[in-house]
Amino acid sequence: MTDSRKQAEPNAEGKAAAESAPSKAEPREGKVRRATKWLSREIAVPVAAAIVVIAFLVQAFRIPSSSMEDSLLVGDFLLGLKFVYGTPIPFSDDKLPGLVEPDTGDVIIFQHPGDPAYPDYDRGRYSHLANLLMFGNFFWDSEPPEGQSRLVHYFMGPKDFIKRCVAKSGQTVEMRHGKLYVDGEAKPIPGKGKQTDYHRQGPPRDDFGPIRVPAKGETFRVDTLSLAEKHRLRMLMVQENPGSKVLLETKLYRNGEPLDDWTFDDFRFPAQPQKGTLLQAALRHYARLGLNDTVSVPIAFSTLQEEIRTGFVPAEVPPLGGWFGLVDKVARTVAWTNFDPTQLEDLEANVARLDAEDSAGLELRAEIVVDGEPVSEYTLKQDAYFMMGDNRDNSADSRYWGLLSRANVKAKAFVIYFSIDADDPALSLVNPFSWARVPFLIRWTRIGKLIHGV
């Protein structure tokens, strides 16, 4: 008895010791826990913080063109502050109150006024997935046509632009022979702006307006507006109603009867570089055109009718094709060269001339249609701004695509954080030996420059 009891005691002690000893699984669990903490601390939290900052506080932007020279140069990389004008509220079109309202002189990053926020203006069908900057935006199509991908590459929109605000609601803007006037006062090019061309070409770059920039709460009667005014109103309505399809429909009538098909035998217009659609028709008949030559060409009304309908911005969006849809990228970039609002004036002038010369009974009618329903009047929901590039002779801005709505304002340009002159023909990504030139191409003196006024 005694021996067995003594023998049992060590067994009990051994059992207790075994129970108190760490199991083999514990070190493994501890490693997993430590790895999880490390990943959270070193990767997940910084990435989440970066996403929050990028989405709601700052915006990175690269200057892609010379429209803001010499204030901002091609190859400048800058940061814009979103919270200054109001941080966007997730999953909505609203913003939190900003610190200030946009003002004249501000350099502003904004969504291009002509771009629908969703492919074909259809928010219900498309969901935004990602903005890959130079590769454009990608959407998910919930109702793809048979045989097409659900992934949609939307290169043409919505794009971000950067320009300077030269006038705001309540002010009057005018261009006279290439000079800007706001409320009748001449406005010189700000900062180190650049005027490049002393050979004036005519409207809209050199002669525009005067027009008054409308304010929030103003009501427009659509039937009292000219075709160009209807175009500008439509552009504001597109920005204020991102979930609706807003179109400018034009129709030709003869003696009160609609013309389903009409071709102008001698459509006359002054040849200017921005008139892409008309010049393409003209070049089929003329080998050489002089600046501002009056050209007469045959052109189908339907050609202009389709472009006017969507503000000269393509609305149809093809599915993703090729490597990041680069074919789509090239085709749609070319399509952008077609726009010049004076084509609207050219159309009105040709209809009036034909009617006067031939007593043809021709009449041009235009109406703004929202989701298939004509609109007789519209009250502006937000203030508007007239935007221009500092390089006024080489800038597609409010003189072409209309006014910027407060709804499309995204950020106030703040600081240049990097700048490089990448136009050196000797620099090549596929030639590592050329990379040694990079330090000499960096514009070191521009890094850290504040942008207001530059």
Sequence and secondary structure as in RCSB ss.txt:
>XXXX:A:sequence
MTDSRKQAEPNAEGKAAAESAPSKAEPREGKVRRATKWLSREIAVPVAAAIVVIAFLVQAFRIPSSSMEDSLLVG
DFLLGLKFVYGTPIPFSDDKLPGLVEPDTGDVIIFQHPGDPAYPDYDRGRYSHLANLLMFGNFFWDSEPPEGQSR
LVHYFMGPKDFIKRCVAKSGQTVEMRHGKLYVDGEAKPIPGKGKQTDYHRQGPPRDDFGPIRVPAKGETFRVDTL
SLAEKHRLRMLMVQENPGSKVLLETKLYRNGEPLDDWTFDDFRFPAQPQKGTLLQAALRHYARLGLNDTVSVPIA
FSTLQEEIRTGFVPAEVPPLGGWFGLVDKVARTVAWTNFDPTQLEDLEANVARLDAEDSAGLELRAEIVVDGEPV
SEYTLKQDAYFMMGDNRDNSADSRYWGLLSRANVKAKAFVIYFSIDADDPALSLVNPFSWARVPFLIRWTRIGKL
IHGV
>XXXX:A:secstr
 HHHHHHHHHHHHHHHHHHHS  SHHHHHHHHHHHHHHHIIIIIHHHHHHHHHHHHTEEEEE  SSTTTTTS TT
EEEEEESTTT  B TTSS B   SS   TT EEEEE TTS SSGGG TTTEEEEEE GGG EEEEESS  TT  S
EEEETTSS EEEEEEEEETT EEEEETTEEEETTEEE   TT      S   TTTSSEEEEE   TT EEEGGGS
 HHHHHHHHHHHHHH TTS EEEEEEEEETTEE SS EEEEEEEE  TT HHHHHHHTTT S   TT EEEEEEE
HHHHHHHHHTTTS     B  TGGGHHHHHHHHHHGGG  THHHHHHHHHHHHHHHHH   EEEEEEEEETTEEE
SEEE  S EEEEE SSGGG  SHHHH  EEGGGEEEEEEEEEEEB TT TT  TT GGGGGGHHHHB GGGTT B
 TT 
